[in-house]
Amino acid sequence: MHRDDLFLEFVRVVERAAIAAARTMGQGDRKYSDQVAVESMRKEMESVDIDGTIVIGEGERDQAPMLYIGEKVGKGGSPVDIAVDPLEGTNLCATGASNAIAVIAAAEKGGLLNAPDIYMDKIVVGPSARGKVDLNAPVEDNLKAIAQALDREVHDLVIIVLDRPRHERLIADIRKAGARIRLIGDGDLSAGISAAVVGTGVHAVMGTGGAPEGVLTAAAMRCLNGEIQGRLVLTKAADRERLKKMGIADLEKVYRTEELAPGPSVIFAAAGVTEGALLKGVRFFGDGVRTHTLVMTTVPHQVRFIDTIHAKDDPDVKIRF
């Protein structure tokens, strides 16, 4: 990925997916919201100057009509591995809740782990606590380490956890240690980004979520100097066979940020669909559409927030700020 302006093409890709999804906000049909985001992102990818391969996408080829794992995207150029989540938080979009986003990450060939679509135990922290936590350690020990790294008490911490029955024990352990919890219905990727940005009031993300989202989170952590640790979780017998075929033998391995997203040059872009803690949602007005996008790169090491007005092609258009 040698082009300095390639990140702008990915901004365009996530903006189009976010706009398409936002038009379905609150309609109660999560599958349709996801479908339009996927279709819009795939169409926009056709004009990007890359020889792209989807390594994290909508699933296997027989399960997904487009943006499936292994699909080639782009119109030619440098070989690039692509990870996408056209609509992270399909339920959030369908119900009009906060923090739905459209996401893409890219790196050189081999720069993003081709993670299986299964669960992953995760812990995500920001730069201050990087290297201080251990996924295999007790919850209380990790909370003490995070608090010490941030020069505060455990009871000052806010930990985001997906609101799922499988997290009953985790939630009890966090509460017993004295930290506060913010339960979310969906969107552990956007939560992970919040944990790595100072001033959001979020200090860590803990719990089990999707492994593909773990890779996308790792791409973001590479840009934000945060840390994710993850361990694959088997929930059915078929998972073990799938991992063997992918060459994954050590089921207890804890993957670090640099193993999930090892590429030296990483691009991460996310556009807000609904209003969120970091990104504003898509806003429609009479003369156009306004989007809010986060785009980050490791080379050069930059973080940009881009506020874009997509004005109608009309000589009498009125721009609103």
C-alpha positions as CSV (number, residue, x, y, z in Angstrom):
1,M,0.0,0.0,0.0
2,H,2.3,2.8,-1.3
3,R,-0.3,5.4,-2.2
4,D,-0.5,8.3,0.3
5,D,-4.1,9.0,-0.6
6,L,-5.4,5.4,-0.4
7,F,-7.1,6.1,2.9
8,L,-9.4,8.6,1.2
9,E,-10.8,5.8,-1.0
10,F,-11.6,3.8,2.1
11,V,-13.3,6.8,3.6
12,R,-15.5,6.9,0.6
13,V,-16.3,3.2,0.9
14,V,-17.5,3.4,4.5
15,E,-19.3,6.7,4.0
16,R,-21.5,5.1,1.2
17,A,-22.2,2.0,3.4
18,A,-23.1,4.2,6.3
19,I,-25.5,6.4,4.3
20,A,-27.2,3.3,2.8
21,A,-27.7,1.7,6.2
22,A,-28.8,5.0,7.9
23,R,-31.7,5.2,5.5
24,T,-33.1,2.0,7.1
25,M,-32.5,3.2,10.7
26,G,-35.4,2.4,13.0
27,Q,-37.3,0.3,10.5
28,G,-36.8,-2.9,12.6
29,D,-35.3,-5.1,9.9
30,R,-31.7,-5.8,10.8
31,K,-31.2,-8.2,7.9
32,Y,-32.3,-5.5,5.4
33,S,-30.1,-2.9,7.1
34,D,-27.1,-5.2,6.8
35,Q,-28.0,-6.1,3.2
36,V,-28.0,-2.5,1.9
37,A,-24.8,-1.7,3.7
38,V,-23.1,-4.8,2.2
39,E,-24.4,-4.0,-1.3
40,S,-23.3,-0.3,-1.1
41,M,-19.9,-1.2,0.2
42,R,-19.3,-3.8,-2.4
43,K,-20.3,-1.5,-5.2
44,E,-18.0,1.3,-4.0
45,M,-15.1,-1.2,-3.7
46,E,-15.2,-1.7,-7.4
47,S,-13.7,1.7,-8.1
48,V,-10.8,1.4,-5.5
49,D,-7.3,1.2,-7.1
50,I,-6.2,-2.0,-5.3
51,D,-6.0,-5.7,-6.0
52,G,-7.9,-6.6,-2.8
53,T,-8.8,-9.8,-1.2
54,I,-11.5,-10.1,1.5
55,V,-10.0,-11.9,4.5
56,I,-12.7,-10.9,7.1
57,G,-16.1,-10.5,5.6
58,E,-19.7,-11.6,5.5
59,G,-18.8,-15.3,5.8
60,E,-17.9,-18.2,3.5
61,R,-18.7,-18.0,-0.2
62,D,-21.7,-20.4,0.0
63,Q,-23.1,-18.3,2.9
64,A,-22.6,-14.8,1.5
65,P,-23.4,-13.5,-2.0
66,M,-20.8,-10.7,-1.8
67,L,-17.9,-9.5,0.4
68,Y,-17.3,-13.2,1.2
69,I,-14.0,-14.5,2.5
70,G,-11.6,-14.8,-0.5
71,E,-13.6,-12.5,-2.8
72,K,-11.4,-10.2,-5.0
73,V,-12.3,-6.5,-4.9
74,G,-11.0,-3.4,-6.4
75,K,-10.0,-2.5,-10.0
76,G,-6.4,-3.5,-9.8
77,G,-3.2,-2.2,-8.2
78,S,-1.2,-3.2,-5.1
79,P,-2.2,-6.5,-3.4
80,V,-4.1,-5.6,-0.2
81,D,-5.9,-7.7,2.4
82,I,-9.3,-6.3,3.4
83,A,-11.4,-6.8,6.5
84,V,-14.9,-5.4,6.5
85,D,-18.0,-5.1,8.7
86,P,-20.4,-3.1,6.5
87,L,-22.7,-2.6,9.5
88,E,-21.4,-3.3,12.9
89,G,-24.5,-3.2,15.1
90,T,-27.3,-4.3,12.8
91,N,-29.7,-4.4,15.8
92,L,-28.5,-0.9,16.8
93,C,-29.4,0.4,13.3
94,A,-32.7,-1.4,13.1
95,T,-33.8,0.0,16.4
96,G,-32.2,3.4,16.1
97,A,-29.9,2.9,19.0
98,S,-26.4,4.5,19.3
99,N,-23.0,3.4,18.0
100,A,-23.8,1.5,14.7
101,I,-20.9,2.0,12.4
102,A,-19.6,0.9,8.9
103,V,-16.0,-0.4,9.1
104,I,-13.1,-1.4,6.8
105,A,-9.5,-2.2,7.6
106,A,-6.7,-2.9,5.1
107,A,-3.1,-4.0,5.2
108,E,-0.5,-5.5,2.9
109,K,-0.9,-9.1,1.8
110,G,-0.8,-11.2,5.0
111,G,-1.2,-8.2,7.2
112,L,-4.6,-9.2,8.7
113,L,-5.3,-12.6,10.4
114,N,-7.8,-14.6,8.5
115,A,-9.8,-15.4,11.6
116,P,-12.6,-17.9,11.6
117,D,-16.2,-16.7,12.2
118,I,-16.4,-18.1,15.7
119,Y,-16.3,-16.6,19.2
120,M,-13.2,-15.0,20.8
121,D,-12.5,-14.2,24.4
122,K,-11.2,-10.6,24.5
123,I,-9.7,-7.9,26.6
124,V,-9.1,-4.4,25.1
125,V,-7.3,-1.6,26.8
126,G,-5.8,1.8,25.8
127,P,-2.2,2.8,25.5
128,S,-1.6,3.4,29.2
129,A,-2.5,-0.2,30.1
130,R,-0.9,-1.8,27.1
131,G,1.4,-4.6,28.3
132,K,-0.1,-4.5,31.8
133,V,-3.0,-7.0,31.3
134,D,-3.2,-10.7,30.7
135,L,-6.2,-12.5,29.3
136,N,-5.4,-15.6,31.4
137,A,-5.2,-13.6,34.6
138,P,-8.2,-13.3,37.0
139,V,-10.5,-10.3,36.3
140,E,-9.6,-8.7,39.6
141,D,-5.9,-8.7,38.8
142,N,-6.5,-7.1,35.4
143,L,-8.7,-4.4,36.9
144,K,-6.0,-3.6,39.4
145,A,-3.4,-3.4,36.7
146,I,-5.6,-1.1,34.6
147,A,-6.3,1.1,37.5
148,Q,-2.6,1.4,38.5
149,A,-1.6,2.2,34.9
150,L,-4.2,5.0,34.8
151,D,-3.3,6.2,38.3
152,R,-6.7,5.7,39.7
153,E,-8.8,3.3,41.9
154,V,-10.6,0.3,40.6
155,H,-13.9,1.8,41.5
156,D,-13.2,4.6,39.1
157,L,-13.0,2.3,36.1
158,V,-15.8,1.8,33.5
159,I,-15.7,-1.6,31.8
160,I,-17.8,-2.3,28.7
161,V,-19.4,-5.8,28.5
162,L,-21.8,-7.2,25.9
163,D,-25.1,-7.9,27.6
164,R,-25.3,-11.6,27.1
165,P,-26.1,-14.6,29.4
166,R,-22.6,-16.0,28.8
167,H,-21.2,-13.0,30.7
168,E,-23.0,-13.6,33.9
169,R,-19.8,-14.8,35.7
170,L,-17.7,-12.0,34.2
171,I,-20.1,-9.3,35.3
172,A,-20.2,-10.7,38.8
173,D,-16.4,-10.7,39.0
174,I,-16.2,-7.1,37.8
175,R,-18.8,-5.9,40.3
176,K,-17.1,-7.9,43.1
177,A,-13.8,-6.1,42.3
178,G,-15.6,-2.8,42.6
179,A,-15.4,-1.5,39.0
180,R,-18.4,-0.1,37.2
181,I,-19.9,-1.7,34.1
182,R,-21.6,-0.3,31.0
183,L,-23.6,-3.1,29.4
184,I,-24.1,-2.8,25.6
185,G,-26.5,-4.7,23.3
186,D,-24.1,-4.8,20.3
187,G,-21.0,-3.2,19.0
188,D,-17.9,-4.4,20.8
189,L,-15.7,-3.1,18.0
190,S,-16.8,0.5,18.5
191,A,-16.5,-0.1,22.3
192,G,-12.9,-1.2,21.8
193,I,-12.1,2.0,20.0
194,S,-13.6,4.0,22.8
195,A,-11.4,2.2,25.4
196,A,-8.3,3.2,23.5
197,V,-9.2,6.9,23.2
198,V,-8.5,9.1,26.3
199,G,-11.5,11.1,27.5
200,T,-14.3,8.7,26.5
201,G,-14.9,7.5,30.0
202,V,-14.3,3.9,29.0
203,H,-11.2,2.1,30.3
204,A,-11.5,-1.5,29.0
205,V,-13.7,-4.0,27.1
206,M,-14.0,-7.5,28.4
207,G,-15.9,-10.6,27.4
208,T,-16.6,-12.9,24.4
209,G,-17.5,-11.6,21.0
210,G,-16.8,-12.4,17.4
211,A,-13.3,-13.3,16.3
212,P,-13.6,-11.3,13.0
213,E,-14.4,-8.2,15.0
214,G,-11.3,-9.0,17.1
215,V,-9.2,-8.6,14.0
216,L,-10.8,-5.3,13.1
217,T,-10.3,-4.1,16.7
218,A,-6.6,-5.1,16.4
219,A,-6.3,-3.0,13.3
220,A,-7.7,0.0,15.2
221,M,-5.4,-0.7,18.2
222,R,-2.4,-0.7,15.9
223,C,-3.3,2.9,15.0
224,L,-4.2,4.0,18.5
225,N,-1.4,2.2,20.4
226,G,-3.9,0.3,22.4
227,E,-4.0,-3.5,23.0
228,I,-6.3,-6.4,22.3
229,Q,-5.7,-9.9,23.5
230,G,-7.9,-12.7,22.2
231,R,-8.4,-16.5,22.5
232,L,-10.6,-18.5,20.1
233,V,-13.6,-20.1,21.7
234,L,-15.2,-23.4,20.4
235,T,-18.9,-23.6,20.8
236,K,-19.6,-26.7,18.6
237,A,-17.7,-29.7,17.4
238,A,-17.5,-28.4,13.8
239,D,-15.4,-25.4,15.0
240,R,-12.5,-27.7,15.9
241,E,-12.5,-29.2,12.4
242,R,-12.6,-25.8,10.7
243,L,-9.7,-24.6,12.7
244,K,-7.6,-27.6,11.8
245,K,-8.3,-26.9,8.1
246,M,-7.1,-23.3,8.6
247,G,-3.9,-24.6,10.3
248,I,-4.8,-23.5,13.8
249,A,-3.8,-26.2,16.2
250,D,-3.2,-24.4,19.5
251,L,-6.7,-23.7,20.8
252,E,-5.4,-22.1,24.0
253,K,-3.2,-19.6,22.2
254,V,-3.7,-16.0,23.2
255,Y,-3.4,-13.7,20.1
256,R,-1.9,-10.3,20.6
257,T,-2.6,-7.2,18.7
258,E,0.5,-7.6,16.4
259,E,-0.6,-11.2,15.6
260,L,-4.2,-10.3,14.7
261,A,-3.0,-7.3,12.6
262,P,0.7,-7.8,11.8
263,G,0.9,-5.6,8.7
264,P,3.5,-2.8,8.9
265,S,1.1,-0.5,7.1
266,V,-2.5,-0.6,8.4
267,I,-5.5,1.6,7.4
268,F,-8.7,1.6,9.5
269,A,-11.8,3.6,8.6
270,A,-15.2,3.8,10.3
271,A,-18.2,6.0,9.5
272,G,-21.0,6.6,12.0
273,V,-24.4,5.3,11.0
274,T,-26.3,6.2,14.2
275,E,-25.2,8.7,16.8
276,G,-22.3,7.4,19.0
277,A,-19.8,8.3,21.6
278,L,-17.0,8.9,19.0
279,L,-18.8,9.4,15.8
280,K,-22.0,11.3,14.8
281,G,-24.6,9.4,12.9
282,V,-25.6,10.1,9.3
283,R,-27.7,13.3,9.1
284,F,-30.0,13.9,6.1
285,F,-31.1,17.4,5.1
286,G,-32.9,18.9,2.2
287,D,-29.8,19.6,0.1
288,G,-27.6,16.6,0.9
289,V,-26.2,14.2,3.5
290,R,-23.6,14.7,6.3
291,T,-21.3,12.0,7.5
292,H,-18.7,11.7,10.2
293,T,-15.8,9.4,9.7
294,L,-12.7,8.2,11.6
295,V,-9.8,7.2,9.5
296,M,-6.4,6.1,10.9
297,T,-3.1,4.9,9.5
298,T,0.1,3.5,10.9
299,V,2.3,4.8,8.1
300,P,2.2,7.7,8.6
301,H,0.9,7.5,12.1
302,Q,-2.2,9.7,11.8
303,V,-5.7,9.9,13.2
304,R,-8.3,12.0,11.3
305,F,-11.9,12.8,12.0
306,I,-13.6,13.8,8.7
307,D,-16.9,15.7,8.7
308,T,-18.3,15.6,5.1
309,I,-21.2,17.2,3.5
310,H,-22.4,15.3,0.4
311,A,-24.2,18.1,-1.4
312,K,-26.7,17.6,-4.2
313,D,-25.6,18.5,-7.7
314,D,-27.7,21.6,-7.7
315,P,-26.7,25.3,-8.4
316,D,-29.0,26.4,-5.7
317,V,-27.9,24.0,-3.0
318,K,-27.6,25.4,0.5
319,I,-24.7,24.1,2.8
320,R,-25.6,24.0,6.5
321,F,-22.9,23.9,9.3
